Amino acid sequence: MIKQKIRQVYQLGRRYYKKQKYRLYLREKLKKRKIILVHQMGKVASSSIVNSLRTNKLDIAICQTHYLKKQSLDNCVKKYKISKIPLPNYIIASQEISKFVDTASQDYPWKIITIIRDPIHRNISAFFQNAYAGKQSDLYIPNLVDNYEDGQLEITNLIDDFLVNYPHEIPLKWLDRQVKDVFGIDVYQRNFPHQKGYQIIKLQNVNILILKLECLQNCLQTAVSEFLEIDNFQLNNKNQAKQKGYFDVYSDFLNSITLPQS
């Protein structure tokens, strides 16, 4: 019993040390203006892009963020605290950057990469991520895969849960709340070149690269090379659903769902 408590205290201390070290690292990079934000809603291949950028070994911090607006970020942090789950690095990065945005000079050079995706497929992907692994989420379903394989959970139940309980407005409002309200760029004022698959917007001190997920394989290397002035960038698809433990139930869900007309 004593050894177990000592081990728990050690693990807590080690985790705290790592998080504080990461915070200090971010603050230093922010001061030196050596930071790139991969700032987007969840389930749009952001993890793949972050990991791909990091393999280029740039002398710059690559930060993944989902929320920078204080109210949205506070709500997210609250869910983690209620569930007693340690804050992941992307939340820590969001906290540090959100505070810095409020105090940064007007000429601070922000470089932001964001990704857009078909909203229905994005929502289904996010629903499954929360149902399978999001213990801090109201949508979490313990033992999702086991219960489905044992016949205790039907696809119709999952479809009903998705249609009724998932916040479907997220992809429709995210760019306004997390980009326009934070950085002052209204991306909807500009026509997006869908065939090209990406768009670079420069407005005063903010440079933002907008990528269309469905076009990543064809345009990503060109877009990132142009935006960051680097060569030989390659995408690493780390977080695809087919690599996850819920792939079978996810596939059955896609094959079974019929969306309402409105």
N, C-alpha and C positions, 0 to 999 in steps of 0.2 A: 504493500500500500504506500509506504513512504517513498520507495523507488519510483512508483508510478506518479506520485505528486511532484517529485523532483523532476522527472522527465517532462511532465506537463508544463511546469514553470520554465524549464529550459527551452522548450519548444516555443512557448509564448514570447520569451525574451528574444529568441533568435528571429522569430517572425517580426517582432517590433523593430529590431535592429535593421533587418532587410528593408522594411517599409520606410523607415526614417532615412536610410542610405539612399533609397530611390528618390525620396522627396528632395533631398539635398542635391542629388544629381540633376534633377529637373530644374531646380531653382538656378543652379549654376549655368545650365544650358540656356535657360530663358534670359538670364542676364547677358550672356555672350551672343544672344540672337542666333543660336545654333539649334533650331528646332523645326520639325515638320509635323504638322497635325494631319493624321488620317482620321478625319472627323466626319462621322456618318451614323445613321441609324444602324442598329444591329442587323445581322444576316444579309449583308450585301458584299461579302467577300473581303471585308476589311482586314481580318486576321491574315488572310493570304497575302494581301498587299503589304501589310506591316512587316511580316516575316521576309517577304521578298526584298523589300527595301533594306532591311537589316543585313541581309547577306551581301549587300554591296559594300558593307563596312565603311559607311560614310562617317565623317567626323561631326556627327550631328545626331540629336535625339529624335527618334521616330516615335511619336506618341499617338496611341489609339484612344480616341474619345468618342463617346456617344452623346453626352450631355455637357453643355457649358453654361446654359442658362441656370441661374442659381436655384430657382424653384424646382425645376426638373431634376437637377442634381441632388438637391436635398431630399426629394421624395425617393430617389433611388438609394441613397445612402441609408435612409430610414429603414427600407425593406431589408437591407443586409444586416443592420443592427438588430432588428426585431428577430430575424432568423438566426442571429449569433454566428454569422458567416463572416470571415475576414474579408476586408475590402480587396478586390482584385486590383492589379496595377492600373488597369484602364480607368478605374474610378479614382484612384489616387492621382493619376495624371490629370483627370478632369478637374479635381479639386484645386490642384496647384495652378493649372492654366486658367481656370475660371477666376481665381483670385488675381492672377497676374493681369488678365485682360482689363479688369476694372481700374488698375493703377498704371498700366503701360502708357507710354507717351503716344501721341497721335501719329507719329511717324514710325512706330515700331513695325518692322517688316514681317507680316504674317504670311506663311506659306501653308496652304491648306489643300488637302486632297479629299474629295468626297465622292461617293458613289451613289448612283440612283439605280433603281431596279423596278421591274413590274410589281406594283403594290400588292397584288393578290398572292403571287408566288413568294414575295418577301414575307408577307404576314403568315402564310402557312409555315414557312421555314422557321420564323421566330416563334410561332406557337409550339412547334415540336421541340425546339431548343429549350424553351421554358418548361414544357411538360416533362421532358426527359431529364434535364439536368438543372433547371432553375429553382433550386430549393428556396430561394428568396422570393419566388414569384407566386402569386395567387393561382397560377395555372399549372403549378407543379403536380405531377401525378406519380406518386411513389411506385416503383416497380412496373413502370409503363410497359416495357417489352415483355417481361415475364407474365404479367397479367393478360396481355394480348395473346401471347403464344399459348397460354393455358385456357383461353376462351372466357376469361373473367371480364375482359374489356372488349367491347365491340367497336368496329369502325364507325358505326352510326352514332355511338356515344361520343366519340372523338369529334366527329363532324358537328354534332349539336353543340358541343363545348366550344369549338372554334367559332361557329357562327354567332353564338349568343354571348360568349364571355370575352372573346379577344377584342382589344381596342383597335378596330380596323382603321381609325382615322390617323394613326401614327405616321405612315408614309406621306399622307396628304398635308400634314402640318409641320413635319420635322424641319424642313428647309426654312420655313418662316421663323420657327421658334429658336432653332439652334444655329442658324447662319445669319439670317436677316437681323434678328433681334440682338445678336451678339456682335457681329462684325459689320453690320450695316449694308450688306449686299443682298439685293433682291434678285435672285437668279431667275425668277419667273418673268422679269422685265425683258429678258433676252431670249431669242429663239434658239433652241438647242439643235445642233446639227446631228440628227439621228443617224444618218448614214455614216458620218465620220466617227461617231461614237464617243467623242469627248469635246470638251470646251474649256478654254482657259480664259478666265476673267481677271483683269487687272483694274483695280479701283483704289486709287491713292496708295495706301500702305498695305493693301491686302491683295495677294495673288491666290486665286483658287482654281484648282483643276477639278472639273466635274467629269466623271467617267460613267458610262452606261454599262452596267454589269453584263448585259447580254452581248456586248461588243468587246469585252476585255481581251479575249484571245487574239482579236485582230488589230486592236488599236493601242493596247496598254504600253508596249515597249516604245512606240513612237511618242505617245502622249507623255509618259514619264520622262523620257529622254529630253523632250522639248521643254517640259516644265522645270526640271531640275538640272538640265544641262549635264546629264550623265549618259554613258553608253552601256550597251549590253545588259539592259534590265530584263529580267525574266520573271514571269509569274510562277509562284509556288502555291498550288491549290491545296492548302493544308486542311481546310475546315469544311470540305464538301460533305454533303449529307450521305453520300454513298460510302464514306469512310467511317460513318458513325454507327453506333450500336443499334440505332432505331431505323436503319435503312429499310427493312422489310415492311414494317408497319407504316412508315412514311410513304413508301411506294403504293401500298394498298390504299392509303388515304387519298393520294392523288388520283388513283384510278377509280375511286368510288364517289368522290365529292361532286355534287352538282350545285353550282352557285345560283342563288336567287337572281332574278332579273334586275332587282333594285334593292 
